[in-house]
Amino acid sequence: MNKIKLTPMPKFKGKIIAARIPVDKNTFRPLQRSVFSRAPYYSYDILNSTRGPMKLIVHKPDAKRGTITIKEKEHSHTVAGIVQFDIITRDTIKGERTALDFYNLKVQPEYLQEGLFQQMYAEMEQIAREARASVIQLQVNSENTVAVTIYKKYGFKVVRVPDLHGLTVYIMEKTLK
């Protein structure tokens, strides 16, 4: 009888953070606490004028998607802001086009007007440039006038207005130079 030699798995020496999981829309807390990822991520301190230093964490399980999170402390369960993104390459008439598509942008009400979107957007733009994306795109409810105004301030333009089952959304894009 052949014996199978079992070798123990090496211990993971990195930090474990929550993976891309469903989040409660009111509290921003994970709905599934048991899902964790050992995917690469990096973090750095940002200065919030009202609250002092905060932690911006970029979690990229692969080259095509990721999550940017801002917390008061790196291992805190309180999320101040979060945005998810995908890097999409499409074939067009003019050739391939790579875009960073962001969605599920949320900022806790008590953190509004503190520049968190500005910090997350700067990181998204850097990631888009590293991926050689030509545009950054998003969908926003046309009735969310505050968000539409902010996106326009950052150079986004409405490129399409599809009607999705009675809900009018704007497809907005910003071309990167």
C-alpha positions, 0 to 999 in steps of 0.5 A: 500500500502506497503511503501518502506524505502529507505536508502541513500548509505554511502559515499565512504571515500577511494580514487578513482583511474582509473580502468583497462581500455583501454589506448592509446598506445602512450600517456598512457592516459585512453581512457575512463575517466568515468570508475572508481573503488573503488577496494582496492589499495595501494601505496608507494614512490619509489626513482628515481635517475633522477627525485626524489620520484615517486609513485608506485600504485598497484590496485587489484580489486580482488585476480586474477588480478591487475595493477601496475602503476608508476606516478610522483605524485599519482593523476597525469594523467601522467603515467611513467610505467604500467603493468597488471597481472593475477594470473592463476591456471591451472591443470597439470599432476603434480597437480595444478600450479599457475602462475603470467602472466604479460602483457601490460608492457609499460614505457614512452620513457622519463622514459627509463633507470631509473629502472622503470621495476626493481621497477614494477618487484620487486612488481610483484614478491612479489605479486606472492609469496603472491599468492603462484605462482610457476612461473612468465610468459609473452609473448614477440614479438621475434623481441623485442630484448631489452625486451627479453634481459632484461627478460633474465637478470631477469632469464626468459627462453623461454619455447615455441615459438608459431607462431601466424598468422605470428608473432613469440612470445616467451612464457617466464617463471621464476620459483620462489623458 
